[in-house]
């Protein structure tokens, strides 16, 4: 018996890997063989539930999950099985709670984080979902597991008798393939017009791309190249006689006398004095910007960026009215502040990973503040003003989303 048990567990491991690769049918065959070798092996039945969830055979999912709960109700597998049943029943809050328990019992399962991201998206918690999806991608080798979950709302698997007596083996005798139970959702692909199909393809192609972040990086680089061409120096193009710098940098003392000069608060955000200055800022924007844009959405993210950059410029203009201020760092500090507001205000929903994110955020905040105050020439006002305004805006958006979600649940 022992060799069979060992073989069954090896089949489950192979099935898990195939499922993460999107090879659903092949994974189902491995899980089915494992369940035949060892009918008491809960992970084999859980694998069958995961496979049939991806295939839309919800009756089989229901029975497979029940087998897992009979065999190992208090295990991580049991929590995942309960979460799947909650998803079938559209009880997404309960599913998220079970998946958080599964993560505590058995950390490092990519499928758990992917399913949690799916449930969070159904609840309208896009920021939390983005973090869960990012963790799933990191654990699964940067794979997109969204294809493993229902594309439309599903009815409770046991409500219509589906799955009764079907067994839990994919393709088992007497278990005819089942179709997804469609209660509400978009029209089938075959019924959509060519225009609708093109729109869906465009949305799919750009769904996971940080459009605003990449656009901002492109604009900053393009302006830097123009500055370098005017100055004739690619490494350190800053020159007061260069018209782009002459009319673009922020000088706080000019604004009270000539209110029109307020435009400099915006233009200064796209000017950099050297290639090192540009590179450091764009690298920071890339790393913190992508995840923050996914959390808040492109529109709110752009508002945070520009509002923080302008607020930082105002503070810098007050503290150093005669200095020439330039650079995107105030806006980038604002994005960093907004991300901090999100993880601090959503720490309960983030579960065990919250302390890690908060610790990392505080470490980099302190490190950057030390650098800001210790190196001459850095715009202290821009950095401090940017991070404070970004934090406040981020907190406002998070709290507003919380209130909307609370009203929706109450309704």
Secondary structure, DSSP 4 states (H G I P E B T S, - for coil): -HHHHHHHHHHHHHHHHHHHTT-HHHHHHHHHHHHHH-TT-HHHHHHHHHHHHHHT-HHHHHHHHHHHHHH-TTSHHHHHHHHHHHHHTT-HHHHHHHHHHHHHHSTT-HHHHHHHHHHHHHTT-HHHHHHHHHHHHHHTTS---GGGS-SS----TTTT-TTTTT-SSTT-TT--------SS-PPPGGGS-HHHHHHHHHHHHHTTS-HHHHHHHHHHHHHHHHHHHHHT-SS----TTSHHHHTTSEEHHHHHH-GGGGGHHHHGGG--SSHHHHHHHHHHHHHHHHHHHHHH-HHHHHHHHHHHHHHHHHHHHHHSTTSEE--SHHHHHHHHHHHHHHHHHTHHHHGGGHHHHHHHHHHHHHHHHHHHHHSTTS-HHHHHHHHHHHHHHHHHHHHHHHHHHHHHHH-
